[in-house]
Amino acid sequence: MPIYQRFPRYGSDHRDMMWEQKLQAKDELSQLPAWMQNPPAWAKKFWLGLALVGSVEILRILVIVAGSMLSTR
């Protein structure tokens, strides 16, 4: 058995303690507010629109920089 598997953190006591403290199976989604679990449709559309505009702007800047690099002598 490799040395790192002999350490106590890999033992059954540690595993059982983590399970009892609910550190292994913590359900974070159930603790969120209802509006965060299922956001409204307008918020999803706004977020996707914002992501689209941002990605187009990044692409535009990359094209401008690449064009400037290629046009210099």
C-alpha positions as CSV (number, residue, x, y, z in Angstrom):
1,M,0.0,0.0,0.0
2,P,1.4,3.4,-0.9
3,I,2.5,5.7,2.0
4,Y,0.0,8.4,1.2
5,Q,-2.9,5.9,1.7
6,R,-1.7,4.9,5.1
7,F,-2.3,8.4,6.5
8,P,-5.3,8.7,8.9
9,R,-7.3,11.0,6.6
10,Y,-7.9,8.0,4.3
11,G,-9.2,5.8,7.1
12,S,-12.8,4.8,7.7
13,D,-13.1,6.9,10.9
14,H,-12.2,10.1,8.9
15,R,-14.7,9.1,6.2
16,D,-17.5,8.4,8.7
17,M,-16.8,11.7,10.5
18,M,-17.0,13.7,7.2
19,W,-20.3,12.0,6.4
20,E,-21.8,12.7,9.8
21,Q,-20.8,16.3,9.6
22,K,-22.4,16.4,6.1
23,L,-19.2,17.7,4.5
24,Q,-19.2,15.1,1.8
25,A,-22.9,15.3,0.7
26,K,-23.7,19.0,1.3
27,D,-26.5,20.1,-1.0
28,E,-25.6,23.7,-1.6
29,L,-28.5,24.3,-4.1
30,S,-31.2,23.7,-1.4
31,Q,-29.8,26.5,0.7
32,L,-30.1,29.1,-2.1
33,P,-33.1,31.5,-2.3
34,A,-35.9,30.5,-4.7
35,W,-35.1,33.2,-7.2
36,M,-31.5,32.0,-7.5
37,Q,-32.5,28.3,-7.9
38,N,-34.8,29.2,-10.9
39,P,-34.0,32.7,-12.2
40,P,-36.6,34.6,-14.1
41,A,-36.6,34.4,-17.9
42,W,-35.7,38.1,-18.4
43,A,-32.6,37.6,-16.2
44,K,-31.5,34.7,-18.3
45,K,-32.0,36.6,-21.5
46,F,-30.2,39.7,-20.1
47,W,-27.3,37.5,-19.0
48,L,-27.0,35.8,-22.4
49,G,-27.2,39.1,-24.2
50,L,-24.5,40.5,-22.0
51,A,-22.3,37.5,-22.6
52,L,-22.9,37.8,-26.4
53,V,-22.0,41.5,-26.5
54,G,-18.9,40.9,-24.4
55,S,-17.7,38.1,-26.6
56,V,-18.3,40.2,-29.7
57,E,-16.3,43.1,-28.2
58,I,-13.4,40.8,-27.2
59,L,-13.4,39.4,-30.7
60,R,-13.4,42.9,-32.2
61,I,-10.5,44.0,-30.0
62,L,-8.5,40.8,-31.0
63,V,-9.1,41.5,-34.7
64,I,-8.1,45.2,-34.3
65,V,-4.9,44.2,-32.5
66,A,-4.1,41.4,-35.0
67,G,-4.7,43.9,-37.9
68,S,-2.4,46.5,-36.3
69,M,0.3,43.9,-35.7
70,L,0.2,42.7,-39.4
71,S,0.1,46.2,-40.8
72,T,3.2,47.5,-39.2
73,R,6.5,47.2,-41.1
